[in-house]
Amino acid sequence: MATDQSSSAAGDRPVRIALVGAGNRGLTYAAWIRDHPERARLTAVADPRPEARALVPGATGYDGWRELLAATAANGGPLADGVIVATQDRDHAEPVLALAEAGYAIMTEKPLAPTEAECRAIVEGVEATGVPFAVCHVMRYTPYTDLVKSVVDSGVLGTVTGLDHLEPVGWWHYAHSYVRGPWRREDRSSPMILAKSCHDLDWIAYVTGRRIETVASFGSLQHFRPENAPADAGDNCLSCAAEPGCPYSAPKLYYPALRRTGGAWPIDHVTSAATGPDDEDVLTEALRTGPYGRCVYASDNDVVDNQVVAMKLSGGPTAVFTMTAFTEQTHRQTRIFGSHGWLRGDGERVTVHDFRDDSTVVRDIGDLGSNAADGHGGGDAALVEAFVTALATGDRSHIRSGPADSLGSHLAAFAAERSRHHGTVENVPSR
């Protein structure tokens, strides 16, 4: 069992980080480390794909986390101060537990795991080792969240009585990631409330400072079903008579994105071989032969496209959360109701109406973006910086998303799924 690493792991040198899983999320976190060599260094990368390992130059490559673990044993101890686990949802538990046991501080992608038992096992196992542990609830780390929480904590709203929070996934983002992409099936990733929205349940608890105690939830896969396909729809967008009038057309989404991003997200999910506008033929072949050209009504997806969760928070306030595919892709939107005022937030600014003097104040943090492609409004970078700082200084208070808090949001998500499937009102366990 590893010992408690409460003292500084790095001393005067840069913090050494290993990366397990060099996909989109892992490389996003790696970018901050690459840009701050005086603070941290990527010394190892574990991924079964040679082309993915090649995207982390200067790091020793391993075929997977087991090979990294074997090298750790041969070395007589950790090869880095911390490890970022950014594998797919169903591949978190084993590496997290094994690497924590080997003495690595851990930063792992959310959700922790797709089952309640695995989530509990991760938290209990990591806590037993005593290593620093951070979960990638990046919304906790954004300047916008700091602004909202500062308003709530200031007392200007009085007693918080309720909250209304919307996650507008976006029609094309949902089609990309949750109909055609890796998160389209629960048996391959996790339920939508975990894969996409455990961020939001965690955020509600964080900004209010209250635990989610009771939930009731409704939701379904309402639209992206075979019976909703146009009469003249084909199985692939490139050979579909209905494509010109379809809002979920792959050509409408991906060809402009290729010209706009030069092969970055979302194109890099479709094919790694298309890197700019001259590669339209490469993209066309990927759409013709891969999942991203499939008709959204003829896919094998089963995650919900709309869900609502009603909650009772500790101390009495209520909260309502809505996740929907059927919006533009934009910032989360929140209203917080208090006895002496209320707050409206749109991801960039908050408007606070004080009932005592009928005044309205607007506070703005600027357009920092809201989605994975633009760094979650600064949250991605701030999370990595917090993890690195915690390891460099030995001060774990820099980590805002530790094991106990993260487990709470996951347990709320599992309770919401039980409610959605069985039509029940569910209590959320405290641990």
Stockholm file with secondary structure:
# STOCKHOLM 1.0

chainA/1-431         MATDQSSSAAGDRPVRIALVGAGNRGLTYAAWIRDHPERARLTAVADPRPEARALVPGATGYDGWRELLAATAANGGPLADGVIVATQDRDHAEPVLALAEAGYAIMTEKPLAPTEAECRAIVEGVEATGVPFAVCHVMRYTPYTDLVKSVVDSGVLGTVTGLDHLEPVGWWHYAHSYVRGPWRREDRSSPMILAKSCHDLDWIAYVTGRRIETVASFGSLQHFRPENAPADAGDNCLSCAAEPGCPYSAPKLYYPALRRTGGAWPIDHVTSAATGPDDEDVLTEALRTGPYGRCVYASDNDVVDNQVVAMKLSGGPTAVFTMTAFTEQTHRQTRIFGSHGWLRGDGERVTVHDFRDDSTVVRDIGDLGSNAADGHGGGDAALVEAFVTALATGDRSHIRSGPADSLGSHLAAFAAERSRHHGTVENVPSR
#=GR chainA/1-431 SS CCCCCCSCSSTTSCEEEEEECCSHHHHHHHHHHHHCTTTEEEEEEECSCHHHHTTSTTSEEESSHHHHHHHHHHHTSCSSSEEEECCCGGGSHHHHHHHHHTTCEEEECSSSCSSHHHHHHHHHHHHHHTCCEEECCGGGGSHHHHHHHHHHHHTTTCSEEEEEEEEECCHHHHIIIIISSTTSCTTTSCCHHHHTTHHHHHHHHHHHTCCEEEEEEEEECCSSSGGGSCTTCCSBGGGCTTGGGCTTCHHHHHHHHHHHHTTCTTHHHHCSSCCSGGGHHHHHHHHHHSGGGBCTTSSCCCSCSEEEEEEEETTSCEEEEEEESSSCSCCCEEEEEESSEEEEECSSEEEEEETTTTEEEEEECCCCCCSGGGTGGGHHHHHHHHHHHHHHHCCGGGCSSCHHHHHHHHHHHHHHHHHHHHTCCEECCCC
#=GC SS_cons         CCCCCCSCSSTTSCEEEEEECCSHHHHHHHHHHHHCTTTEEEEEEECSCHHHHTTSTTSEEESSHHHHHHHHHHHTSCSSSEEEECCCGGGSHHHHHHHHHTTCEEEECSSSCSSHHHHHHHHHHHHHHTCCEEECCGGGGSHHHHHHHHHHHHTTTCSEEEEEEEEECCHHHHIIIIISSTTSCTTTSCCHHHHTTHHHHHHHHHHHTCCEEEEEEEEECCSSSGGGSCTTCCSBGGGCTTGGGCTTCHHHHHHHHHHHHTTCTTHHHHCSSCCSGGGHHHHHHHHHHSGGGBCTTSSCCCSCSEEEEEEEETTSCEEEEEEESSSCSCCCEEEEEESSEEEEECSSEEEEEETTTTEEEEEECCCCCCSGGGTGGGHHHHHHHHHHHHHHHCCGGGCSSCHHHHHHHHHHHHHHHHHHHHTCCEECCCC
//
